[in-house]
Amino acid sequence: MEMMRGRKSLELDANGWKDRLANYNRILLDLGTGDGRYARTLAEKHPDWFIIGVDSCRENLHEHSRAKLQNLLFIIASAQNLPRELDGLISHITINFPWGSLLGSLLVSDSDLMGGLKSVARPTALLKVRLNGGALAEAGKTLEAGTDKIYYNLRRVGWQLEQPVMMDASALKKFPSTWAKRLAFGRDPRAIMLSGQK
Ligand SMILES: C[S@@+](CC[C@H](N)C(=O)[O-])C[C@H]1O[C@@H](n2cnc3c(N)ncnc32)[C@H](O)[C@@H]1O
């Protein structure tokens, strides 16, 4: 499993990894973490949670992965090929404002992504997916139609979802991720949050 610290990429030793997680009840995976700002904010605010940020793109992670926090780790991996070392460990999953192949895989219910989410999640894990209008428009869908499709796809593979919740510009401004801030001040400051349990 490849981890990032600053500009360095390191191979994580499987044994040391389990020891590091041993004292944490809540282990949150932030998939498509981008620059890692959300993951870092959570790790700073909740020293008793362990936060794992995953993204396929290493360049954006240089700044926040330098943070010297015991409870924060960034892994370079594709959402469709999550490391097996994460299997059964994760109590909370967040996917904030996905785009590209991450969003595409949610829209078509790609079995590698959907299977990977199920594999890493503990039996009662919680999932939150925040979708934004601009990314769905680029994928050829309205916010509402894209959300419906993803809602249906997640339910079909067993996630018990609640009613979607709208996020307006003010909710986006308060949300501590870099992309949420960009959206809040951009042309289409609308997002929808899906949340549910395995
Ligand atoms: C719009 S950014 C959102 C970043 C962050 N969640 C935020 O709120 O600031 C979407 C992120 O998804 C990542 N991504 C897209 N496809 C991915 C994939 N297949 N696997 C992992 N990450 C992916 C991109 O590299 C990008 O960092």
The ligand as an SDF file (V2000), in Angstrom:
LIG
                    3D

 27 29  0  0  0  0  0  0  0  0999 V2000
  -13.6510   17.5920   -7.1510 C   0  0  0  0  0  0  0  0  0  0  0  0
  -12.3360   16.7890   -6.3430 S   0  0  0  0  0  0  0  0  0  0  0  0
  -12.9400   16.7850   -4.6310 C   0  0  0  0  0  0  0  0  0  0  0  0
  -11.8020   16.7010   -3.6480 C   0  0  0  0  0  0  0  0  0  0  0  0
  -12.1950   16.7240   -2.1590 C   0  0  0  0  0  0  0  0  0  0  0  0
  -13.0680   15.6290   -1.8240 N   0  0  0  0  0  0  0  0  0  0  0  0
  -12.7780   18.0530   -1.7440 C   0  0  0  0  0  0  0  0  0  0  0  0
  -13.9460   18.0730   -1.3160 O   0  0  0  0  0  0  0  0  0  0  0  0
  -12.0510   19.0530   -1.7960 O   0  0  0  0  0  0  0  0  0  0  0  0
  -12.5670   15.0650   -6.8170 C   0  0  0  0  0  0  0  0  0  0  0  0
  -11.3940   14.1570   -6.4470 C   0  0  0  0  0  0  0  0  0  0  0  0
  -11.7160   12.8160   -6.8320 O   0  0  0  0  0  0  0  0  0  0  0  0
  -10.5070   12.1950   -7.2150 C   0  0  0  0  0  0  0  0  0  0  0  0
  -10.8050   11.0220   -8.0320 N   0  0  0  0  0  0  0  0  0  0  0  0
  -11.4490   10.9810   -9.2300 C   0  0  0  0  0  0  0  0  0  0  0  0
  -11.5110    9.7290   -9.6750 N   0  0  0  0  0  0  0  0  0  0  0  0
  -10.9010    8.9470   -8.7380 C   0  0  0  0  0  0  0  0  0  0  0  0
  -10.6720    7.5490   -8.6230 C   0  0  0  0  0  0  0  0  0  0  0  0
  -11.0930    6.7080   -9.5610 N   0  0  0  0  0  0  0  0  0  0  0  0
  -10.0420    7.0940   -7.5340 N   0  0  0  0  0  0  0  0  0  0  0  0
   -9.6210    7.9340   -6.5510 C   0  0  0  0  0  0  0  0  0  0  0  0
   -9.8080    9.2670   -6.6100 N   0  0  0  0  0  0  0  0  0  0  0  0
  -10.4580    9.7670   -7.6800 C   0  0  0  0  0  0  0  0  0  0  0  0
   -9.7700   13.2720   -7.9950 C   0  0  0  0  0  0  0  0  0  0  0  0
   -8.3790   13.0040   -8.1150 O   0  0  0  0  0  0  0  0  0  0  0  0
  -10.0880   14.5080   -7.1540 C   0  0  0  0  0  0  0  0  0  0  0  0
   -9.0910   14.7280   -6.2000 O   0  0  0  0  0  0  0  0  0  0  0  0
  1  2  1  0
  2  3  1  0
  2 10  1  0
  3  4  1  0
  4  5  1  0
  5  6  1  0
  5  7  1  0
  7  8  2  0
  7  9  1  0
 10 11  1  0
 11 12  1  0
 11 26  1  0
 12 13  1  0
 13 14  1  0
 13 24  1  0
 14 15  1  0
 14 23  1  0
 15 16  2  0
 16 17  1  0
 17 18  1  0
 17 23  2  0
 18 19  1  0
 18 20  2  0
 20 21  1  0
 21 22  2  0
 22 23  1  0
 24 25  1  0
 24 26  1  0
 26 27  1  0
M  CHG  2   2   1   9  -1
M  END
$$$$
